[in-house]
């Protein structure tokens, strides 16, 4: 079978028994360094992919992409405004809401909350809560029944379970001008379990009940908006609001959760830069290995040149030798990285159970576990970058080997 001489010689050089064991040690160290760098970068990118997926599937599927809050509340004839907003380009769905701010009370436990009064049928088009309600849906909220859906953290702090009664204290201005709370009894119908920070802030009741408690008749506080491009939610919501007959304050998910998205992108960029530098350092260990290999193979180089080998054939042989070491490290790192990336959540969960330490506190972060999602494109990016660095690292020693003259080599030998 035909093999280019450079490839054949490089293969033989890499398999030959070395007289200097330190060269073998440096070679193994470079292979391990490349493998660790490749696996760490694949693992890190998979974790960032997982955070982006959870941001999209959990946060952006539950909270509105945009929100319009009436500048002069309340808003009447809200059905016509919903129709106008849904006709705007980029708007997928719109739902009215009424906001209730007060205290939930059960026994000696109190929790400040902001509860959204929503229409279950319209809100279901904007916020996809059903997967996180334990088999329930927004339709458990019935008008006039004073039903509640609360986040898991709120329910735990108040010691609530489905079916329990809880009191909602709302401020009311008395005849003397002082605020005195009014108490209303609600029934917990479902618990929202997103597994993160939103479990401590989200609560829902039926739109009709919220309107009745605030004396709003058939008026609303504003509208939740879902758009087809979440990264353009600000622009789409703003343009949609400009065509309405009344004034609104416009906000989007970028104000409340945009820092999470930007943090993910920043960490991804920094991680790529740092780990590429780690791989570069490991790759340039190959320089040391090949320089020492050239010194060790001076006699072989002299014999090959006297037999007619050209400078580029000698250079090609040492490039192949360096690439063989590098490819070995890249393949080991890719295999280890893929195996760890596909099992990262389970591995971190097992470590948390063994140590009793939680890596992500749900009161601080938007999720309480380390997510992962492996992409083949990341594998090709990482391995391609590593191989490019390895190839660059082989050029100087190979060029130096090609410039050596037989009479110099034989004289030294």
N, C-alpha and C positions, 0 to 999 in steps of 0.2 A: 504494500500500500504506500502511495506517495505521501511523503511528509516534507514540508520545507525544512531545510537544514537548520535554520535558526530555531524553529520550534523543537526539532529533535534534540539539538544541543541544549536548549534551555530546559527541556524535560530531564535530560541526563544530568545536567548540573544540579537541578533541584533534588534529584533522587540520590546523587552520589553521597557517600559517607564523608563527612567533613573531618578534617584533622583538628580544627579549632572548634571545640564544643561551645565556646562563647557565641560563635556565629549562629549555631543552632538555637541557643537560648534567645538571642535577639530576634531570630526569625519567628519562633513560637510566640514571643511577647507581642510582636507586631500583628500576628494573626489573631491572637486573643483580643488585642486592643481594637482592631477593626471589627471583630465579631461583636464586642460589647457595644461599640459605638453604633453599629447598624441596628442591633436589636433594641437599644435604648431609643433610637430615633423612631423606629417603627412603633414601639410601644407608646411613646409620647404622642405621636401623631394620631394613633388610634384612640387615645384618651381624649384628645382635643376634638376628634370627630364625634366621640360619644357625648361630650358636653354640648356640642352644637346640635346633635340629634335631640337630646333631652330638652334643650332650650326651645327647639322648634316643636317637638311633640308634646311637651308638658306645659311650658310657660306660654308659648305663643298660640297653643291650641285652646288654652283656657282663658287667658286675659284678652280683652279686646285689643285689636291692633291700633285702633284709634278711639278717641272719646271726645264727644262734643258736650260741653256743660253750658247750659243756658246762662247768658250774662244777666238776664232779668228773669228769674224764675217766678212761677212755673211756666211751662210751654204747653199751650193748648193745641188742639188739632194736630196731635203728634202723628197720626196715621198718614196724613198727607206729606209730612216732612220725611217719614220713613220711605215713602214711595219716591220722593224727589232724590233722596240720598242714594237709594238703590239704583237709580237711573244714571248716576254719575260714573264716568269711566274709572275702572279699577276698584270700585266698591262691590263687594260680594254679598254682604248681608248687613242689616242694621236692626238694632233692637233698642227700645226705650228703657230707661231705668229711673228709679227714684232712690236717692241715697238716704239711709237712716244712720245717724251717729248717736251712739249711746253706750250703756253699760249692760253686759249680760251678768246676771246674778243667779247663783245657786248656792244656798247656804251662806257660808262665809266667803265664798270665792267670787271675785269680781274680775271681769275682763272687758276692757274698752274695745269696741268693735265698730266697724263701718259695714253695715249690711246693705246689699243691693236688692231693691225691689225690682223684679224682672218678670216679663211675660215668658213663661216656660217655652212656648212654641217658637217665639221669635229669638229668644236668647240662645236656644239650642243651635241656631244657625250661625251664631257669632262665637259662642264659647262651647267647645266640645268637652263637656264635663263628664258625660256618661261613663267613660272608661275608668274614672277615678272615684266613682260613687258606690262601689261595692255592689254592682248589679242594679242600682236604682237609676233614676234619671231626674231631670228637672221637673218632670210631670208629677212628682210626689208633692209639689207645691200646689195646693188647691186654694182658690180664692175664698176668703172668709174663714179659713181654718187656722190661720196664723201658724203656718208650718215654717220650719227653718232647715237650711242646709248649712253646716258649719265645717270649717277646716279641722283636720284631725288634732292639731296642736291646741286649738281653742277648746275642743271637746275634752281633751285630756286634762287641760288646766282646770276646767270646771267640773271634771268627774262625770261627764255625760256619756250616755250611750243612746242608740236609736230608740225612740219612743219616750224618752225622758222629757219632763217639763222644765223649762228655764224661763226666768223673768228677764224682760228687756226694759231697762230704765231709760226713758227719753226725757230731755228737759222740756219744761212747759212754763211759760211766763204767767205768773199769777196777776191778780188785780193790783197788787202793790208794786209791780215791776220787777219783782225778784223771781228767779228761775226756780221752780220746784219740780222734781222729777215725777213722772207718771210711770206706773208699772203696768206692763202688759205681759201676759203669759203666752209663750210659744211652745210648740212641740217639735223636738228634733226628729226629722224624718230621714236624714241621710248624713253621712260623714264623708267629707271630701279628703281623699288621701293622695296628695301629689308627692309626698315624701320630700318636703323641703320647706323653704321659708314661707311660701304662699299659704301653707296650711295654718299659719298663725294670723292671717289677715282676711281671708275670704269668708264671706257669709252671704246667704241668699234667702229671700222670702218672696212671696208672690207680689206682683206689682200692685194688685188691687188692695192687698193688706197694707202695704207701705203708703199708698195714697190715702187710705182711710185713717191711718194713724196720724198722718201729717195734715189731714184735712185738705188734700189737694184735688178732690173730686176726680175728674178724668184728665188731669194734667201730669206732666213728667218733669224730671230734673234735667234730663239730657238723653244722649244716645250713645250706645256702643256700636262701633263700626269694625267690620272685618274686610280686609283688602286682599287683592291677589298678589301683591308684591310687598312683603313685610318690610323690606329695606327702604321702600318708598312710602311707608305709611304716613309719615309727616306731611309730605307733599300731597298725596292723594286726599287725605282727610281735610287739609287746608283748602284745597280747590273745591272739594265738595261743599264745605261750609260757606264758601263765598257766595254761592247761589241761593242761599236760604233767606227767607223774609225776616228772620230775627237774628240777633247777634249771639255768637257762642264763643266760649273759650275752647281752644283746640289743644289737645294733647295726644300723645301716642305712647306705645310701649317703649320707645327709645328713652323716654324720660324716666320711667320706673325701672326698666330692665336693660336699657341700652348699655349700661356700664358692664353688665355681665357679658354681652356680646363683644364689646371692645376688649375686655380683659381676656377672653378666649383667643381673640385674634392676636393680641399682643404676646400672650404666653406662647402661642404657636410659633410666631416669628422668632422670638428670643430663643426658644428651644431648638429650632432648626439651626440658627446661627451657632449656638453654643455646641450642639452635638456635632455639627459639621466641622467645627474647630477641633473637637475631640478626635473625630475620625481623621482629620488632617494630620494631627500629631502622631496618631497610630500609623497612618499611612507612611509618614516620613521616617518611621523606624525602618522601613524597607530600604531607605537610602543607606543607612548604616549597614544593614545586612548585605546589600549588594556591593558597597565599597569594600567591605571585608572579603566578600566572595571573589571580587575581581583580584584582590591582592593574593588570595589563596590559589586562584586559577591562572596565575600568570604563565606558568609552564604550559598549561593546556592551550591558552590563547596563542602563545608563541608557536606551538606545533600546528595549530589550525591555520595560522596565518602563513607559515612556511609551506603548507599544503595547498594554499591558494584561496583561503577564506578572505572575503572582503571585510572592510570596516563595518558595513551595515549588517552583515551577517552576524558578526560578533556582537554588535549592539543589540540586534534582534534577539539573540540568545539570552542576554541578560534581562532584556525587557520581558521576555516570556517567563524567565525564572521569577522575576518580581511579581508579575501578574498571577502566576500560579499560587504564590503565597497569599496574595491579596484576594484572589477569587475564593480560595479556601476560607479565609476569614469572612468574606461577604456572604458566602453560602451558609456558614455556621450561624452568623448573626441573623440572617434572614429567616432561617428555620426557627431559631430560638425566639426571635421577635414575633413571628406569626403565631407560634404556639402560645406565648404569653399574652399577646394582644387579644386573642379570641377567648381567653380565660381570665382576663384581668379582673373583672368584677367579682368572680368567684374567689380568686386568690386574695384580693384585698378584703373581701368579706370574711374569709377564713382567718386572716391575720387579725382583723378587728375582734373576732370572737375569741381568739387565743389571748390577745393582749388586753382586751377590754377597753381599747382606745378607739374612738371614732375619728376617722380622717376628715370627714365633712360634718359639721354641726348643722342640722336642719334649721336651727334658729338664725343662722348666719348665711348659709348658702342656699341656693335655690333647689338643690337636691341633697340627699343624705347618703349617697353611695358614689363610687368611682365608676363612671360609665365607660364603655369601650365600643368601638365600631371600626373594624378593619376594612381598609380600602386597598384594592390591588394597585391603584394608581400611586399610592404612597410607597408601596413596595418597589415599584419600578423607579420612582424618583430617588429613593434612598440608595438602592443598589447601583443605579446609574451614576449618582453623584460620588459614591464611594469608589467605584471602578475608575472614574475620571481622575480622582485624587491619587489613586494608586498608580495609574499610568503616568501621571505627571512626576510622581516620586521616583519612578524608574529611569527617567530620561538622563539625569546627570551621571549616575554611575555607568549606565550603558554607553553614553557618549565618551566618557573617560576610558572605558575598556576598548572602544573602537579606535582610539587615537594611539594606543600603545604600539610600539614597533618591535618586531621579533628580535632584533639585535639587542635592544634594551632589556627585553624580558629574559633572553638566554643569558645575557651578561649577568643579570641579577641572580638568575637561577644557579 
